[in-house]
Every structure is written in C-alpha cells, then in structure tokens.
Amino acid sequence: MQMTGKNGAFVDLVAHKHPKSAAAEAYRTLRTNLGFAAPDRPARVILVSSAGPADGKTTTVSNLAVVLAQAGHSVCLVDSDLRKPRLHRLFGVENTAGLTNVLSQNAGLEEVVVNTEVDRLALLPSGPIPPNPAELLGSGRMQEVLDRLAERYDFVLADSPPVLAVTDTSLLAGQVDGVLLVIRAADTRVDLAQEAKAQLAKAGGRVLGVVLNKVRLSAKDYGYYYYYHHRPVKEDQIRL
C-alpha cells in the first residue's frame, strides 16, 4: 500500500491511512502478540531490525507505532538508523536536527522530538548522518536518551540498520527491553535469519519474535496483497 505524503515523501503508513484494511489488522495483531511474547517482562523500549536490507523493518516499526498510538498509548518513534535514515521521509518531517545532535550534546531532546499527524505519536528523527554511527549508538549517552524517553512515553520504538550489515544494531540490542526481527518471506535465507538472531543474543539482546513480511496469501482469503504476520520465537531457534 503506497502513498505520497508531505514534501512528496514516499510513505507506507497503511495502519494510519487505511485503518480498516486487512494489512492494518495484521499490525494490530502484531501489537496484541507483543504482550504474549513477553508476559513476564513487558517490553516498552523495542528495537526493530532485520537480517538484511529491504526486509521492511522501517515500514514495520512505523505501522506498529501507529497502531500502538491508536490504542491510546503514547509512543515515541526513534530513527536510530544513522546510516540510511528514512523515518523523517515516511512522516514528512524535516531532518535537520535529531538523535545525532542529542548524542553529540548539541541539542536537547525537547528541541528535536516532533509530533506527527498521528495522535499520541512523536518522532525523534536521526538528524545529520555522522561519521561515527557505531560510536554514538554504543555510547552511554544513547542509553540515557532511551531511558529518558521511556520515562515520558508508554512505548519507545527504534528503527535500526540490518543486523548483519553493520555493528550498530548489536550495540543497541542490549540497551532495549527487546528486539523484533523482520524477515522477508521466501527471500531471507533461514541460516541468515538464525545468524542474525544469534548475533543479537550474543550482544545481550532479547529477541521477542519474528515479523514475517511480504507473505502472499491466497486470492480467496484476501486477494493478492502483502501483509505482516508475527509469531513468537523460542530462545534457541527461529521458526519460519
């Protein structure tokens, strides 16, 4: 489901633009399943990543943020993909200042967090792309930012680079309550998905589950379209 937002931005906020669609309902199912994935230790600060590029992590985290806000929760969406940030385009906002400014101590959170057109959903853009993303994300300052946001919002969702591409996500994994791993159906190799999960676990990350993306359903069920489905994973394996 594709549409154009402010500033000509290419967006895919189906849960916001088409809340009655089957795709939006799938995101609401993901929202519900988050509670079942961690009943003993509720996850409020969640990192969303993927094994490789083009798996749909940014679309997933954005729509998950939307449905959480629609359920009455206050949400802050953080663009911690400091190499290829996209959330500002998705929501049609400027990216002149953001997370990198806060991490570099050139701005305060209050100066760079912006409201979106979705009620109760705020966005912390990436800010200018730095020369040292991993160093910034692995700093104690990043943990402070996440902790401060968690004090102000019911949920903090962070978009991050693919796990196997760079070290950034591994550095973030231990700073959050849990990680959702986005897998592209029929494209992501099982061994790469397992390697990504193992890398997250080694970094101290708690994998909450897998979002199986771009699943083609039968025509008699919904027609040919892609939607997102979530299933929890056990600690020792990924089931696809």
C-alpha positions in Angstrom: 0.0 0.0 0.0 1.9 3.1 -1.2 1.0 6.8 -1.0 2.7 10.1 -1.1 2.9 12.4 2.0 4.1 15.9 2.8 7.0 17.2 0.8 6.4 14.5 -1.8 7.6 11.8 0.6 7.0 8.2 -0.3 5.2 6.6 2.6 3.7 3.3 3.5 1.6 4.1 6.6 -1.2 1.7 5.9 -2.3 1.5 9.5 -2.9 5.3 9.5 -4.2 5.9 6.0 -6.2 2.7 5.7 -7.1 1.6 9.3 -9.9 -0.8 8.1 -7.7 -2.7 5.7 -6.6 -6.3 6.3 -3.0 -5.1 6.4 -3.7 -2.7 9.2 -5.5 -5.5 11.1 -2.3 -7.6 10.8 -0.4 -4.8 12.5 -3.0 -4.8 15.3 -2.4 -8.5 15.6 1.3 -7.8 16.0 0.5 -5.2 18.7 -1.5 -7.8 20.6 1.1 -10.5 20.2 3.8 -8.3 21.8 2.0 -8.8 25.1 2.1 -12.6 24.7 5.7 -12.6 23.6 6.9 -11.2 27.0 4.1 -11.7 29.6 6.6 -11.8 32.5 8.7 -8.9 31.4 6.7 -6.4 29.4 8.8 -4.7 26.7 8.3 -1.0 26.4 11.5 0.0 24.7 11.7 -2.1 21.5 14.3 -2.2 18.7 13.1 -3.3 15.2 15.7 -4.6 12.8 16.1 -7.2 10.0 18.7 -9.7 8.9 19.4 -7.8 5.7 18.3 -4.8 3.7 14.9 -4.3 2.1 13.1 -6.6 4.5 10.6 -4.0 5.6 11.8 -3.1 9.1 11.1 0.7 8.7 7.6 0.1 7.4 7.0 -2.4 10.2 8.2 -0.2 13.1 6.3 2.8 11.7 3.0 0.9 11.4 3.5 -0.8 14.8 4.0 2.7 16.3 0.8 3.9 14.6 -1.4 1.0 16.0 0.0 1.4 19.5 -0.9 5.1 19.4 -4.3 4.3 18.0 -4.8 2.0 21.1 -4.3 5.1 23.3 -0.6 4.6 24.2 1.9 7.5 24.0 4.6 6.4 21.6 8.0 7.9 20.5 9.5 6.5 17.3 13.3 6.8 17.2 15.3 6.7 14.0 18.5 5.1 15.1 19.4 4.1 11.6 22.2 6.7 11.4 23.4 5.4 8.0 20.2 5.3 5.9 17.6 7.2 7.9 14.1 7.1 6.4 11.5 7.8 9.1 11.6 11.6 8.5 10.6 10.9 4.9 7.9 8.5 5.9 6.2 11.0 8.2 7.0 14.1 6.1 9.1 16.0 8.6 12.5 17.8 8.5 15.7 16.0 9.5 17.9 19.0 10.1 18.2 18.0 13.7 17.6 14.9 15.7 19.2 12.0 17.6 22.8 12.7 16.4 22.5 16.2 17.8 21.4 14.9 21.2 24.1 12.3 21.3 26.7 14.9 20.3 25.3 17.1 23.1 24.5 19.9 20.6 20.8 19.8 21.4 18.3 18.7 24.0 15.6 16.1 23.5 12.9 18.7 23.8 14.3 20.6 20.8 14.4 17.7 18.4 11.4 15.4 19.2 8.5 16.4 16.9 4.8 15.5 16.8 3.4 13.6 13.8 0.0 13.8 12.3 -0.9 10.6 14.3 -2.3 11.5 17.7 0.0 10.4 20.6 2.8 9.5 18.2 6.1 11.5 18.4 9.2 11.1 16.3 12.8 11.6 17.0 14.5 11.9 13.6 18.0 10.7 13.1 19.5 14.1 12.5 22.5 14.7 10.3 24.4 11.5 9.3 27.5 11.3 11.4 31.0 9.9 10.5 30.9 7.6 13.5 27.4 6.0 13.9 28.5 3.0 15.9 30.5 5.1 18.4 27.5 7.3 19.0 25.0 4.4 19.3 27.2 2.4 21.6 27.8 5.3 24.0 26.3 5.7 27.5 24.6 8.8 26.1 22.4 6.6 23.9 21.2 4.6 26.9 20.4 7.9 28.7 18.3 9.0 25.7 16.3 5.8 25.7 15.8 5.9 29.5 14.6 9.5 29.3 12.1 8.7 26.5 10.9 5.7 28.4 10.0 8.0 31.3 7.9 10.1 29.1 6.2 7.6 26.7 4.4 4.3 27.2 6.4 2.8 24.3 9.7 3.7 22.6 10.2 2.0 19.2 13.6 2.3 17.5 14.4 1.6 13.8 17.9 0.4 13.3 20.2 -0.9 10.5 20.1 -4.6 9.4 21.8 -6.8 11.9 24.3 -8.5 9.6 25.3 -5.3 7.7 26.9 -3.3 10.5 27.5 -3.4 14.2 25.1 -0.7 15.1 22.1 -2.9 15.9 24.2 -5.2 18.1 25.4 -2.2 20.1 21.8 -1.2 20.6 20.3 -4.6 21.4 21.5 -4.7 25.0 20.1 -1.2 25.7 16.4 -2.0 25.0 13.8 -4.3 26.5 13.5 -6.4 23.4 14.1 -6.8 19.7 11.7 -7.6 16.8 13.4 -9.2 13.8 11.8 -8.6 10.4 12.2 -11.5 7.9 11.2 -11.3 4.3 9.2 -14.4 3.4 10.7 -16.6 0.6 13.7 -14.3 0.3 15.6 -14.2 3.6 17.6 -17.4 4.0 17.0 -19.3 7.2 20.7 -19.5 8.0 21.0 -15.7 7.8 17.9 -15.3 10.0 19.4 -17.6 12.5 22.8 -15.9 12.3 21.1 -12.5 12.9 19.2 -13.9 16.0 22.5 -15.4 17.3 24.3 -12.1 16.9 21.6 -10.3 18.8 21.7 -12.8 21.6 25.5 -12.6 21.8 25.1 -8.8 22.2 22.7 -9.2 25.1 19.6 -8.7 23.1 16.3 -10.3 24.0 14.5 -11.4 20.8 10.8 -11.0 21.3 9.8 -12.5 18.0 9.9 -12.5 14.2 7.8 -10.4 11.9 7.3 -12.4 8.7 7.0 -9.9 6.0 5.6 -10.0 2.4 3.6 -13.2 2.8 1.4 -13.7 -0.2 -2.0 -15.1 0.7 -4.4 -16.9 -1.5 -6.9 -14.9 -3.6 -9.9 -16.5 -1.9 -8.8 -15.2 1.5 -7.8 -11.6 1.0 -6.8 -11.2 -2.6 -3.2 -10.8 -3.6 -1.5 -8.4 -1.3 1.3 -8.4 1.2 0.8 -8.2 4.9 2.7 -8.6 8.1 2.4 -11.5 10.5 4.1 -12.0 13.8 4.9 -15.2 15.6 6.9 -15.5 18.8 10.2 -17.4 18.7 11.8 -19.6 21.2 15.0 -18.7 22.8 17.1 -21.3 20.9 15.7 -21.0 17.4 13.9 -19.1 14.8 10.9 -20.8 13.2 9.9 -19.6 9.7 
